[in-house]
């Protein structure tokens, strides 16, 4: 795991500028650094290294290919690089290897097969930049699911790229304004989806794509994200399609639950086995939930030694899940490390979020994710994570409830739906949360009431399941965005297109996998872990396992009220189901009460109406209305307010000069 950065200019390149870009990424790679420039060609590449495989100097980057045609900076891991070496040797394309790093293997494969063909044969997570000396082109590429970040764009008169925005911000003359469309999306979804970034003319490279640029592209900044194809010195193309994988799986389903369980277990076992390899200590996050427990179960099965696991708990009543992790750790006999976090500990991390993420990011679980990462880093350099299981195997409750909700609503005439929505909307959020808890005979999360009222508003106007699903992901659904200078109702469309006949729940899972997963979940984990120089790996996102998951029929993913049903069967082969018979719990913080208590003064300062008016990005009126309702306890608006607060906090630290 590393940090990469660089620039392409129509004039000579300053080595100091390229080195400064790298220095901004030191937390991503504290073990080594390197800079390579060719002023005549206007290219500069820089690298910060966190040594994981081949700790010797032979893994130093930027790295030249044996042919001297290519220069590469690479962030990530190629888990099957030994197999790629064997394939190269069998084809007679072997060379005198300098070391055993996957970066050297990748360069040799590119020399023999080309970039696109090589990426198609890799299993791994990565972001890379490749300079082709012969063609005079710079190629940027990102892994299939977007585990590793990569920004690119135009700033300070050059074309630049980096693992994080903070590196690009170091460029002399950087003055890119805030992208208001991206800000509007942030307030709606609580994250900024690719290809947008918070800055105009700076973009996220989408997963599974290759962007190739020449010096001609430098003089033609793009005010809109690049579309697939070639234009004005820039060529964007995909090398893998998750849509195609899901469609192929729907056309070739696994017949029985037992066969599906066998296939998923074998695929996950292989993924865990390959990702547990490193020249440094490796461990695993363990929350006690299905996903992390399944990863730990198979990690335990494929290793002969005692594995290290890590969890944190919260002192606040109702938010402590550490006890469940401890029970799972006891069952598998792990070397378990547990840390309890107070409100003071968590609150101390909040001011660090703007710097940690580089752009406003409003998933509040970033705080506990960073805390557990920093805790794990005391003992290991690599941690396996259970992320991705929900999107691939149907774990979110919305996959269960949204189709049922629309199935019921669609049978009612529109006037009736509007009447029900009007009546239900008059109940406070807290009342819906209490009623839901009584009806379900278990504690409902604090956002439950607001979600019910949002569903009621949707019911009044929805014309299909797509509207219902979109409403669940939009904190300003059917109301004007408070962002000034943009279309008040415009939102980026969700990609749910799998063709005719795809089940609605599968379409929702696909939409989450190509947006929410890379731009929220994976971004959260990457920045939170890399801020303390911890590499995280995600076995569920092995693309071979994803192809198996796509073949598992929906009835084996969601069986009655059982989500992730096939994954449960895998886990139950290794641990008693009694360990896991409890409601699904997220990595949540008690932010709602904190905003009414210890965070209130901080929030009041950021939500000052006169300051917001002076800044000119947000209309304070609707924001203050939601803030007042939240303080009064008549509404639970924490997600919407947290997105505003994260932007305001970011603006003070990282906004335009």
Legacy VTK file of the C-alpha trace (Angstrom):
# vtk DataFile Version 3.0
C-alpha trace
ASCII
DATASET POLYDATA
POINTS 657 float
0.000 0.000 0.000
1.428 3.309 -1.025
0.732 6.798 -2.274
1.315 7.854 -5.878
1.277 11.261 -7.528
2.644 13.129 -10.503
2.005 15.599 -13.275
2.218 16.123 -17.020
3.078 19.583 -18.325
3.603 21.306 -21.645
6.704 22.908 -20.155
9.545 21.581 -18.039
8.752 19.871 -14.754
10.089 20.951 -11.376
11.453 18.025 -9.385
10.717 19.951 -6.198
7.020 20.249 -7.151
6.772 16.516 -7.765
8.553 15.771 -4.496
6.209 18.083 -2.605
3.254 16.162 -4.026
4.776 12.961 -2.673
5.502 14.480 0.734
1.785 15.215 1.157
1.248 11.442 1.008
3.860 10.435 3.576
1.242 8.835 5.819
0.402 6.420 2.987
4.037 5.379 2.615
6.396 6.113 5.505
9.055 3.555 4.543
10.513 5.001 1.328
10.036 7.704 -1.270
11.070 8.258 -4.856
10.801 10.850 -7.621
11.475 10.546 -11.361
11.195 13.366 -13.896
11.875 13.932 -17.573
11.753 17.681 -18.105
12.041 17.379 -21.872
8.858 15.307 -21.954
7.158 17.327 -19.195
6.493 14.296 -16.995
7.080 13.718 -13.295
6.187 10.677 -11.155
6.485 10.313 -7.389
5.881 7.543 -4.883
5.596 6.973 -1.149
6.091 3.372 -0.088
4.578 1.273 2.675
6.653 -1.900 2.339
4.485 -5.024 2.331
5.967 -7.421 -0.250
9.735 -7.507 -0.834
10.979 -5.118 1.821
14.322 -4.687 0.090
15.407 -1.707 -2.067
14.562 -3.750 -5.171
10.938 -2.712 -4.638
11.783 0.999 -4.834
9.580 3.160 -7.055
9.230 4.807 -9.521
10.378 1.617 -11.238
11.618 1.202 -14.799
10.743 -1.836 -16.881
13.542 -4.180 -17.991
13.086 -2.848 -21.537
13.372 0.740 -20.210
10.229 1.611 -22.172
8.007 2.157 -19.134
8.173 3.977 -15.805
5.632 2.930 -13.184
4.292 4.125 -9.846
1.946 1.622 -8.247
-0.252 1.550 -5.145
-1.782 -1.743 -4.080
-1.220 -5.471 -4.249
-1.321 -8.048 -7.055
-2.249 -11.222 -5.204
-1.563 -13.574 -8.131
1.748 -12.030 -9.171
3.616 -15.308 -8.634
1.291 -17.004 -11.117
1.887 -14.131 -13.552
5.645 -14.623 -13.201
5.272 -18.305 -13.981
3.135 -17.490 -17.022
5.750 -15.039 -18.310
8.496 -17.595 -17.810
6.515 -20.311 -19.584
6.058 -17.986 -22.547
9.778 -17.325 -22.742
9.331 -13.720 -21.670
11.196 -14.106 -18.407
13.933 -11.763 -17.300
16.575 -11.632 -14.623
14.366 -10.670 -11.698
15.754 -8.000 -9.398
13.554 -9.012 -6.475
10.172 -10.581 -5.693
7.932 -7.486 -5.640
4.594 -7.539 -7.430
5.472 -4.159 -8.983
8.352 -5.728 -10.915
6.072 -8.562 -12.025
3.448 -6.099 -13.194
5.978 -4.153 -15.258
7.287 -7.313 -16.920
3.738 -8.349 -17.802
2.982 -4.914 -19.282
6.179 -5.178 -21.324
4.982 -8.505 -22.749
1.204 -8.231 -22.918
0.368 -4.528 -22.794
-1.455 -2.661 -20.017
-5.074 -3.622 -20.702
-4.353 -7.324 -21.199
-2.191 -7.384 -18.070
-4.874 -5.810 -15.889
-7.353 -8.353 -17.202
-5.120 -11.144 -15.884
-4.492 -9.652 -12.448
-6.234 -10.392 -9.180
-5.712 -7.499 -6.841
-6.355 -3.958 -5.694
-4.447 -1.082 -7.209
-4.101 2.379 -8.631
-1.206 3.062 -10.976
0.391 5.557 -13.330
2.447 4.326 -16.288
4.618 6.522 -18.499
5.276 5.076 -21.966
8.517 6.661 -23.160
8.097 5.407 -26.717
4.553 6.677 -27.229
4.818 9.724 -24.963
1.627 8.801 -23.091
0.620 8.692 -19.432
-1.852 5.967 -18.449
-3.776 5.902 -15.171
-5.646 2.780 -14.064
-7.711 1.637 -11.104
-8.767 -1.786 -9.808
-12.088 -3.410 -10.631
-14.123 -2.359 -7.588
-12.233 0.825 -6.684
-10.452 -0.315 -3.529
-7.581 2.082 -4.181
-8.253 5.781 -4.870
-6.987 7.845 -7.791
-7.783 11.480 -8.573
-6.834 13.251 -11.776
-7.484 16.611 -13.377
-6.265 20.045 -14.329
-4.815 22.475 -11.791
-2.132 25.131 -11.793
-1.648 24.840 -15.563
-0.772 21.120 -15.540
-2.470 17.743 -15.693
-2.034 16.103 -12.284
-2.921 12.863 -10.533
-2.627 11.577 -6.961
-3.947 9.057 -4.470
-5.440 11.907 -2.443
-6.603 15.443 -3.165
-4.192 16.930 -0.643
-1.305 16.061 -2.933
-2.828 17.911 -5.897
-3.561 20.908 -3.675
0.193 21.422 -3.170
0.616 22.490 -6.808
1.659 26.085 -7.316
-1.265 28.084 -8.611
-3.931 25.639 -7.424
-7.158 27.640 -7.303
-9.867 25.214 -8.399
-13.268 26.336 -7.086
-15.792 24.160 -5.271
-17.902 21.967 -7.529
-21.436 22.858 -6.434
-22.992 19.863 -8.182
-20.682 17.610 -6.173
-21.609 19.490 -2.993
-25.307 18.992 -3.702
-24.705 15.264 -4.156
-22.708 15.121 -0.925
-25.613 16.591 1.052
-27.993 14.099 -0.553
-25.950 10.897 -0.311
-23.353 11.838 2.351
-20.506 11.053 -0.078
-19.331 12.337 -3.468
-19.632 9.650 -6.152
-17.137 9.148 -8.975
-16.285 10.734 -11.269
-16.963 13.920 -9.275
-14.731 15.470 -6.643
-15.356 18.498 -4.469
-13.240 20.606 -6.847
-14.069 21.676 -10.365
-11.809 20.128 -13.035
-10.584 17.431 -10.615
-12.144 13.975 -10.924
-12.067 10.482 -9.483
-10.995 7.848 -11.992
-13.867 5.318 -12.071
-13.089 1.728 -11.068
-12.002 -0.710 -13.790
-10.934 2.030 -16.192
-7.764 3.150 -17.929
-7.220 6.805 -18.801
-4.450 7.554 -21.299
-3.405 11.155 -21.940
-0.825 12.946 -24.066
0.648 16.413 -23.598
-2.085 17.698 -25.924
-4.593 17.095 -23.123
-2.771 19.421 -20.728
-3.910 22.570 -22.526
-7.548 21.463 -22.654
-8.958 21.281 -19.108
-12.226 19.388 -18.856
-15.060 21.155 -17.111
-17.065 17.918 -17.192
-15.917 14.365 -16.403
-14.387 12.451 -19.295
-16.670 10.032 -21.094
-15.517 6.721 -22.525
-13.726 7.214 -25.821
-10.941 9.369 -27.246
-10.952 13.145 -27.550
-8.389 15.966 -27.448
-5.480 13.863 -26.251
-7.426 11.843 -23.665
-8.728 8.293 -24.029
-10.899 6.656 -21.339
-11.725 2.942 -21.614
-12.933 0.130 -19.362
-11.115 -3.177 -19.030
-13.764 -5.003 -16.927
-17.517 -4.640 -16.399
-19.321 -5.616 -13.216
-22.590 -5.175 -15.116
-21.500 -7.913 -17.511
-20.512 -10.133 -14.586
-23.926 -9.758 -12.934
-25.769 -10.301 -16.209
-23.732 -13.435 -16.908
-24.510 -14.710 -13.420
-28.238 -14.163 -13.875
-28.042 -16.188 -17.083
-26.149 -19.071 -15.471
-27.481 -19.496 -11.934
-26.234 -22.099 -9.471
-29.079 -24.517 -8.953
-29.083 -25.506 -5.279
-28.312 -23.777 -2.003
-25.798 -26.474 -1.077
-23.933 -26.070 -4.371
-23.984 -22.290 -3.961
-22.650 -22.585 -0.408
-19.832 -24.863 -1.588
-18.893 -22.481 -4.397
-18.949 -19.360 -2.209
-16.924 -21.036 0.517
-14.304 -22.258 -1.955
-14.059 -18.858 -3.626
-13.767 -16.967 -0.337
-11.279 -19.461 1.025
-9.046 -18.883 -2.009
-9.407 -15.103 -1.713
-8.540 -15.081 1.991
-5.606 -17.423 1.456
-4.070 -15.243 -1.256
-4.682 -11.998 0.633
-3.176 -13.249 3.890
0.299 -13.349 2.281
2.749 -10.562 3.183
6.290 -10.017 4.408
4.889 -8.112 7.402
2.386 -9.039 10.167
-1.227 -9.573 9.032
-4.431 -9.531 11.085
-8.176 -9.037 10.639
-10.891 -6.669 11.785
-13.591 -8.473 13.748
-16.884 -6.781 14.619
-18.759 -9.978 15.432
-21.080 -9.524 12.429
-21.521 -12.022 9.603
-19.060 -10.561 7.133
-16.012 -10.060 9.335
-16.736 -13.318 11.174
-16.859 -15.251 7.903
-13.526 -13.763 6.815
-12.011 -14.694 10.193
-13.517 -18.197 9.984
-11.858 -18.911 6.658
-8.647 -17.141 7.663
-8.571 -19.501 10.631
-9.179 -22.443 8.287
-6.328 -21.651 5.874
-3.576 -20.796 8.371
-1.777 -22.966 10.861
-0.892 -20.175 13.276
-3.011 -18.094 15.619
-4.466 -15.099 13.827
-4.683 -11.616 15.286
-8.100 -9.946 15.412
-9.113 -6.415 16.387
-12.282 -4.756 17.572
-13.358 -1.660 19.459
-16.323 -1.059 21.711
-18.145 2.042 22.889
-18.912 2.918 26.455
-22.317 4.346 25.485
-25.194 1.965 26.182
-26.720 0.495 23.053
-23.634 1.054 20.878
-21.274 -1.629 22.189
-20.821 -4.552 19.778
-17.407 -5.594 21.128
-18.910 -8.307 23.308
-20.073 -10.171 20.191
-16.641 -9.899 18.587
-15.122 -11.327 21.755
-17.419 -14.360 21.591
-16.490 -15.018 17.962
-12.788 -14.573 18.734
-13.073 -17.061 21.606
-14.692 -19.603 19.296
-11.865 -19.416 16.753
-9.134 -19.032 19.353
-7.728 -15.841 17.874
-5.199 -13.554 19.485
-7.896 -10.980 20.064
-7.209 -7.318 20.804
-10.022 -5.168 22.114
-10.160 -1.473 22.939
-13.020 0.496 24.479
-13.558 4.026 23.226
-15.128 6.854 25.176
-17.055 9.765 23.740
-14.001 11.906 24.437
-11.804 9.606 22.320
-14.233 9.673 19.412
-14.886 13.401 19.601
-11.151 14.086 19.461
-10.995 12.447 16.017
-13.713 14.569 14.410
-11.509 17.643 13.747
-9.080 15.364 11.863
-11.648 14.181 9.301
-11.317 17.047 6.780
-7.563 16.524 6.523
-7.871 12.740 6.540
-10.312 12.585 3.624
-9.189 15.596 1.602
-12.766 16.336 0.576
-15.914 16.459 2.707
-17.008 12.944 3.631
-20.044 12.362 5.826
-20.155 8.679 6.718
-19.904 8.997 10.498
-18.494 5.471 10.814
-15.227 6.969 9.524
-14.439 7.791 13.146
-14.616 4.255 14.604
-13.002 2.893 11.425
-9.981 5.106 11.989
-9.871 4.274 15.680
-9.818 0.522 15.096
-7.266 0.970 12.300
-4.921 2.944 14.543
-5.385 0.321 17.257
-4.603 -2.538 14.841
-1.538 -0.717 13.471
0.160 -1.110 16.847
0.347 -4.850 16.147
0.111 -5.448 12.365
0.768 -3.701 9.056
-2.035 -5.414 7.091
-5.642 -6.081 8.128
-8.305 -8.109 6.324
-11.729 -6.467 6.213
-15.250 -7.852 5.779
-16.447 -5.043 3.498
-18.259 -5.900 0.270
-20.353 -8.754 1.617
-23.537 -6.677 1.815
-23.404 -5.504 -1.807
-22.498 -8.893 -3.290
-24.711 -11.118 -1.156
-27.710 -8.914 -0.317
-27.048 -7.769 3.224
-28.731 -4.383 3.474
-32.264 -4.283 4.796
-33.311 -2.007 1.918
-32.975 -4.960 -0.469
-35.580 -6.723 1.621
-37.939 -3.856 2.403
-37.935 -1.597 -0.675
-39.434 -4.186 -3.084
-42.028 -5.133 -0.465
-42.861 -1.498 0.169
-43.379 -0.758 -3.500
-45.314 -3.990 -3.933
-47.783 -2.758 -1.331
-47.857 0.866 -2.459
-48.351 0.077 -6.129
-51.696 -1.521 -5.360
-53.029 1.684 -3.818
-54.421 4.544 -5.904
-52.234 7.640 -5.902
-54.795 9.781 -3.967
-54.892 7.194 -1.183
-51.106 7.128 -0.988
-51.002 10.897 -0.734
-53.543 10.881 2.113
-51.619 8.251 4.079
-48.410 10.180 3.581
-50.008 13.366 4.847
-51.364 11.713 7.982
-48.164 9.824 8.773
-46.031 12.866 8.127
-47.627 14.688 11.027
-46.156 12.217 13.546
-42.697 13.175 14.915
-39.730 11.024 13.883
-39.270 9.874 17.449
-42.836 8.577 17.567
-42.231 6.415 14.488
-39.031 5.070 16.029
-40.874 4.110 19.234
-43.767 2.537 17.325
-41.327 0.608 15.130
-39.471 -0.713 18.157
-42.730 -1.867 19.778
-43.942 -3.539 16.598
-40.644 -5.319 15.955
-40.043 -6.066 19.662
-36.459 -4.825 19.343
-34.594 -1.535 19.401
-34.822 0.424 16.170
-31.879 2.588 15.094
-32.259 6.334 15.762
-32.700 7.091 12.042
-35.684 4.736 11.754
-38.361 7.390 12.237
-36.882 9.744 9.661
-36.646 6.868 7.176
-40.313 6.012 7.711
-41.366 9.599 7.031
-39.127 9.743 3.983
-40.792 6.553 2.737
-44.195 8.148 3.270
-43.191 11.203 1.225
-41.956 8.877 -1.495
-45.182 6.905 -1.401
-47.106 10.010 -2.337
-45.213 10.508 -5.602
-43.319 7.316 -6.464
-43.913 5.824 -9.879
-41.765 2.731 -9.427
-39.250 0.910 -7.266
-36.434 3.067 -8.615
-38.046 6.097 -6.956
-38.391 4.233 -3.664
-34.756 3.121 -3.739
-33.509 6.594 -4.639
-35.457 8.072 -1.731
-33.688 5.790 0.728
-30.317 7.170 -0.382
-31.224 10.873 -0.488
-31.199 12.963 2.677
-32.974 15.842 0.855
-35.441 13.728 -1.093
-38.373 15.694 -2.552
-37.158 18.929 -0.981
-34.942 21.636 -2.411
-31.245 21.229 -1.863
-29.786 24.009 0.294
-26.864 24.369 -2.150
-26.969 27.708 -3.937
-26.396 27.995 -7.656
-27.551 24.512 -8.710
-30.797 22.926 -9.881
-32.657 22.482 -6.604
-34.023 19.009 -7.440
-31.319 17.591 -9.703
-29.530 14.463 -8.430
-27.082 12.141 -10.226
-28.958 9.133 -11.552
-28.435 5.785 -9.872
-27.111 3.114 -12.212
-29.559 0.212 -11.865
-29.477 -0.896 -15.494
-29.099 -4.666 -15.787
-31.496 -5.137 -18.666
-34.952 -6.645 -18.716
-35.828 -9.353 -16.231
-33.288 -8.579 -13.517
-34.873 -8.835 -10.030
-35.333 -5.502 -8.286
-33.184 -6.480 -5.306
-30.351 -7.515 -7.627
-30.619 -4.160 -9.411
-30.315 -2.364 -6.055
-27.307 -4.487 -5.078
-25.663 -3.636 -8.388
-26.317 0.093 -7.929
-24.706 -0.005 -4.485
-21.731 -2.027 -5.736
-20.811 0.523 -8.411
-21.336 3.696 -6.351
-21.932 3.392 -2.606
-19.308 0.652 -2.219
-16.343 2.374 -3.929
-17.161 5.972 -3.070
-18.346 5.559 0.516
-17.373 2.209 2.050
-14.011 1.655 0.347
-13.051 5.337 0.462
-13.842 5.378 4.173
-11.680 2.354 4.932
-8.784 3.426 2.703
-8.396 6.929 4.168
-9.092 5.873 7.751
-6.496 3.090 7.596
-3.877 4.852 5.490
-3.943 7.839 7.830
-2.098 5.528 10.232
-0.156 3.593 7.546
-2.249 0.418 7.753
-2.969 -1.572 4.613
-6.464 -3.058 4.397
-7.484 -5.910 2.100
-11.012 -6.926 1.123
-11.376 -10.659 0.305
-15.053 -10.336 -0.685
-14.009 -8.153 -3.627
-11.832 -10.764 -5.303
-13.328 -10.591 -8.806
-13.436 -14.382 -9.073
-15.574 -14.551 -5.932
-17.748 -11.718 -7.293
-18.457 -13.839 -10.376
-19.513 -16.721 -8.116
-21.724 -14.407 -6.065
-23.416 -13.172 -9.241
-24.448 -16.765 -10.038
-26.117 -17.272 -6.652
-29.895 -16.879 -7.221
-31.679 -14.149 -5.293
-33.662 -16.690 -3.260
-30.357 -17.971 -1.834
-29.227 -14.444 -0.946
-32.493 -13.203 0.551
-34.594 -16.072 1.907
-37.686 -14.758 3.642
-36.358 -12.348 6.261
-32.840 -13.820 6.085
-30.396 -11.546 4.256
-26.995 -12.849 3.061
-28.532 -16.311 3.385
-25.852 -18.221 1.484
-23.103 -16.443 3.415
-24.765 -17.454 6.653
-24.627 -21.088 5.535
-20.894 -20.763 4.925
-20.362 -19.298 8.378
-22.549 -21.900 10.083
-20.188 -24.588 8.803
-17.497 -23.073 11.017
-19.376 -21.601 13.977
-22.710 -22.206 15.754
-25.529 -20.016 14.503
-26.411 -19.092 18.082
-23.397 -16.762 18.070
-25.041 -14.620 15.397
-28.767 -14.635 16.132
-29.147 -10.905 16.729
-30.182 -7.842 14.693
-27.779 -6.421 12.123
-25.751 -3.566 13.603
-23.679 -0.986 11.788
-20.443 0.644 12.921
-22.451 3.566 14.310
-21.702 6.433 16.639
-24.310 8.084 18.898
-23.982 11.274 16.845
-27.581 12.366 17.319
-27.267 12.734 21.092
-23.734 14.139 20.757
-24.979 16.924 18.488
-27.464 17.847 21.179
-24.743 17.588 23.835
-20.929 17.749 23.639
-20.833 18.643 19.922
-23.504 21.327 20.060
-21.202 24.345 20.394
-18.946 23.057 17.605
-21.979 22.538 15.361
-23.527 25.912 16.201
-20.322 27.627 15.161
-20.209 25.802 11.814
-23.926 26.400 11.187
-23.773 30.116 11.927
-26.247 31.679 9.442
-24.245 34.842 8.812
-21.111 32.848 8.045
-22.975 30.547 5.639
-24.424 33.549 3.846
-20.978 35.117 3.596
-19.432 31.928 2.192
-22.167 31.758 -0.426
-22.477 28.001 -0.846
-25.478 27.140 1.328
-28.864 28.633 2.101
-28.934 28.668 5.906
-32.744 28.742 6.232
-33.596 25.060 5.508
-30.474 23.926 7.351
-31.339 25.882 10.477
-34.895 24.522 10.326
-33.609 20.945 10.387
-31.099 21.849 13.101
-33.834 23.296 15.306
-36.043 20.211 14.822
-33.108 17.992 15.714
-32.355 19.947 18.878
-36.041 19.895 19.840
-36.140 16.124 19.412
-39.032 16.311 16.954
-36.885 14.942 14.111
-33.782 12.782 13.746
-31.845 14.611 11.052
-28.355 13.468 11.963
-27.226 12.181 8.509
-28.373 15.324 6.696
-26.883 17.646 9.301
-23.638 15.695 9.509
-23.093 16.139 5.756
-23.515 19.907 6.127
-21.178 19.982 9.126
-18.514 17.951 7.309
-18.607 20.378 4.381
-18.401 23.389 6.660
-15.510 21.865 8.614
-13.721 20.959 5.374
-14.316 24.430 3.936
-12.551 26.081 6.849
-9.496 23.872 6.451
-9.294 22.887 2.782
-11.578 25.236 0.900
-10.524 27.649 -1.819
-7.936 30.213 -0.797
LINES 1 658
657 0 1 2 3 4 5 6 7 8 9 10 11 12 13 14 15 16 17 18 19 20 21 22 23 24 25 26 27 28 29 30 31 32 33 34 35 36 37 38 39 40 41 42 43 44 45 46 47 48 49 50 51 52 53 54 55 56 57 58 59 60 61 62 63 64 65 66 67 68 69 70 71 72 73 74 75 76 77 78 79 80 81 82 83 84 85 86 87 88 89 90 91 92 93 94 95 96 97 98 99 100 101 102 103 104 105 106 107 108 109 110 111 112 113 114 115 116 117 118 119 120 121 122 123 124 125 126 127 128 129 130 131 132 133 134 135 136 137 138 139 140 141 142 143 144 145 146 147 148 149 150 151 152 153 154 155 156 157 158 159 160 161 162 163 164 165 166 167 168 169 170 171 172 173 174 175 176 177 178 179 180 181 182 183 184 185 186 187 188 189 190 191 192 193 194 195 196 197 198 199 200 201 202 203 204 205 206 207 208 209 210 211 212 213 214 215 216 217 218 219 220 221 222 223 224 225 226 227 228 229 230 231 232 233 234 235 236 237 238 239 240 241 242 243 244 245 246 247 248 249 250 251 252 253 254 255 256 257 258 259 260 261 262 263 264 265 266 267 268 269 270 271 272 273 274 275 276 277 278 279 280 281 282 283 284 285 286 287 288 289 290 291 292 293 294 295 296 297 298 299 300 301 302 303 304 305 306 307 308 309 310 311 312 313 314 315 316 317 318 319 320 321 322 323 324 325 326 327 328 329 330 331 332 333 334 335 336 337 338 339 340 341 342 343 344 345 346 347 348 349 350 351 352 353 354 355 356 357 358 359 360 361 362 363 364 365 366 367 368 369 370 371 372 373 374 375 376 377 378 379 380 381 382 383 384 385 386 387 388 389 390 391 392 393 394 395 396 397 398 399 400 401 402 403 404 405 406 407 408 409 410 411 412 413 414 415 416 417 418 419 420 421 422 423 424 425 426 427 428 429 430 431 432 433 434 435 436 437 438 439 440 441 442 443 444 445 446 447 448 449 450 451 452 453 454 455 456 457 458 459 460 461 462 463 464 465 466 467 468 469 470 471 472 473 474 475 476 477 478 479 480 481 482 483 484 485 486 487 488 489 490 491 492 493 494 495 496 497 498 499 500 501 502 503 504 505 506 507 508 509 510 511 512 513 514 515 516 517 518 519 520 521 522 523 524 525 526 527 528 529 530 531 532 533 534 535 536 537 538 539 540 541 542 543 544 545 546 547 548 549 550 551 552 553 554 555 556 557 558 559 560 561 562 563 564 565 566 567 568 569 570 571 572 573 574 575 576 577 578 579 580 581 582 583 584 585 586 587 588 589 590 591 592 593 594 595 596 597 598 599 600 601 602 603 604 605 606 607 608 609 610 611 612 613 614 615 616 617 618 619 620 621 622 623 624 625 626 627 628 629 630 631 632 633 634 635 636 637 638 639 640 641 642 643 644 645 646 647 648 649 650 651 652 653 654 655 656
